[in-house]
Amino acid sequence: MESYHETVYNMINQEVIEHIRQFIENEVRSCSMDFGCITPLYVYRCWGGTVAIDEIENALNYLKANNYGY
């Protein structure tokens, strides 16, 4: 059984994953950007540092592992 903190952490991660998924889709639509160009540092800078870079990296790794196209 998950603790309250684990539940909150997983909810936050899902929000970051969804936000990055939308970000990737918007980047691909707006230009001819390759998925390989979307790095944790690139996302971090585009978002103005509002999300921790390790959370971004974990979300990108999750999307990559689940064949999102990244």
C-alpha distance (Angstrom), angle and dihedral (degrees) to the residues before:
residue distance angle dihedral
M1 . . .
E2 3.78 . .
S3 3.74 120.4 .
Y4 3.77 121.2 -127.5
H5 3.82 91.0 -102.7
E6 3.81 92.5 51.0
T7 3.80 90.2 49.8
V8 3.80 92.4 50.4
Y9 3.83 90.7 45.4
N10 3.82 91.3 51.8
M11 3.82 91.3 48.3
I12 3.80 90.7 51.5
N13 3.80 90.8 48.1
Q14 3.80 90.8 51.6
E15 3.80 89.6 51.5
V16 3.81 91.2 50.8
I17 3.81 91.5 46.6
E18 3.81 91.9 50.8
H19 3.80 91.7 45.6
I20 3.81 91.0 51.2
R21 3.80 91.4 46.3
Q22 3.80 89.5 55.2
F23 3.80 90.8 44.1
I24 3.82 91.5 53.6
E25 3.80 92.1 48.4
N26 3.80 91.2 50.0
E27 3.80 92.6 47.5
V28 3.79 92.1 50.6
R29 3.82 92.0 47.7
S30 3.78 94.9 47.3
C31 3.80 97.4 50.0
S32 3.75 143.9 -2.5
M33 3.80 92.5 -88.4
D34 3.77 117.9 157.3
F35 3.81 117.7 -132.8
G36 3.81 88.3 -122.6
C37 3.80 89.5 65.0
I38 3.79 92.2 61.1
T39 3.79 102.9 90.1
P40 3.80 129.9 167.2
L41 3.80 89.6 -106.3
Y42 3.81 92.0 50.9
V43 3.82 91.8 51.3
Y44 3.81 91.3 43.9
R45 3.80 91.6 53.7
C46 3.81 94.0 44.1
W47 3.80 89.7 52.4
G48 3.80 92.0 47.8
G49 3.78 94.4 -118.3
T50 3.80 93.7 -64.7
V51 3.82 92.5 133.1
A52 3.80 123.7 48.4
I53 3.79 112.3 -103.8
D54 3.82 92.4 -128.4
E55 3.82 90.3 56.4
I56 3.80 89.4 50.6
E57 3.80 91.0 48.7
N58 3.82 91.6 49.4
A59 3.80 91.2 49.5
L60 3.81 92.8 48.6
N61 3.81 89.8 48.8
Y62 3.81 90.0 50.2
L63 3.81 91.6 51.4
K64 3.79 90.9 46.9
A65 3.82 92.4 49.0
N66 3.80 90.2 50.2
N67 3.80 94.0 51.3
Y68 3.76 95.7 -113.5
G69 3.79 89.2 155.6
Y70 3.74 95.6 -98.2
